[in-house]
Amino acid sequence: MVDVVAPQAVPGASGPPLAELGLPRVPGRRAGPLSGLSPSRAADFMTCPLLFRFRTVDRLPEPPSAAAARGTLVHGVLEHLFDLDAVERTPDRAAAMLPETWDGLVAVEPELAELAGEPGEDRDAWFAAAADLLDRYFLLEDPSRLQPAERELYVETELDGGLRLRGYVDRLDIAPGGDLRVVDYKTGRAPGVGYEAKAMFQMRFYALVLWKLRGVVPRLLQLVYLGSGEVLRYEPDEADLRATERKVVAIWHAIERAHEQRDWRPSPSRLCDWCAHHAICPAFGGTPPPLPVEVGSVDETPAEVEQVERSG
């Protein structure tokens, strides 16, 4: 079981003057409204306020990665696997769904096609890696014995004060007695010792939204890590979710301050190795693009939330 930890300090509200970081201030009117938050974007801000700005305010494009595309593909297969009769939910049948599911993704986003490699050995290896993830899923769960109540469920609720929380739940199981189990698939590896609670933030976020919507605290939160073949489980209670709500609201207020003051600070860490914005990050000697005189809403659309959360 994952231990409950105290909310982490929220970055972005203090630090050296903006000029010392090389971040430009652009005079103008107050930035546009902020009223919604997903777990992915909340995590971006906790990781690095400047990353949040690049992704959500500037909406800078990031090159798609083969790993993220494979994650979206595997999520798609696991979603539609439950359209089949229970007896058909086998590893071979899941693997056979990969090409058709991939074709559907490419039809919507043609630029994904090149991520699977050239026809031949490269593409075969790419699909084989996706099939390996699906095989590992069947070692962790028996889908023939499951009947999810919801799949790829969009959830949204509004907290006191007007903040909207939104996200996509990979799978929601409801027991005959009404207990809720919230399941999320991850195609990466499980976190190391000491990082489990941080990984569970997304699930607590979903649990908070479901509690607000349905009036029931989910019985179990379950992260299924297909990369390492591990399952991380946590049983929340009402106190956990109230603490999560306080943390989310604190993040929201810090984002609002950064947005109003046009003050987004980098927060260098090991995660910088995977960032696509080194060239314009002051921590790496770069200069961010000037903020526009008036920034529009930094809210995400449901489609944008889904795209981010299905790639994990």
ABEGO torsion letter per residue (X at the ends): XBBBBBBBBBBGABEBBAAAAGBBBBBEBBBBBBABBBAAAAAAAAABAAAAAAAAAAGBBBBBBAAAAAAAAAAAAAAAAAABBAAABBAAAAAAAAAAAAAAAAAABAAAAAAAEBBEAAAAAAAAAAAAAAAAAAAABBAAABBBABBGBBBBBBBBGGBBBBEBBABBBBBAAGBBBBBBBBABBBBBBGAAAAAAAAAAAAAAAAAAAAGBBBABBBBBBAAAGBBBBBBBBAAAAAAAAAAAAAAAAAAAAAAAAGBBBBBBBAAAAABAAAAABAAAGBBBBBBBABBBBABBBAAAAAAAAAAX
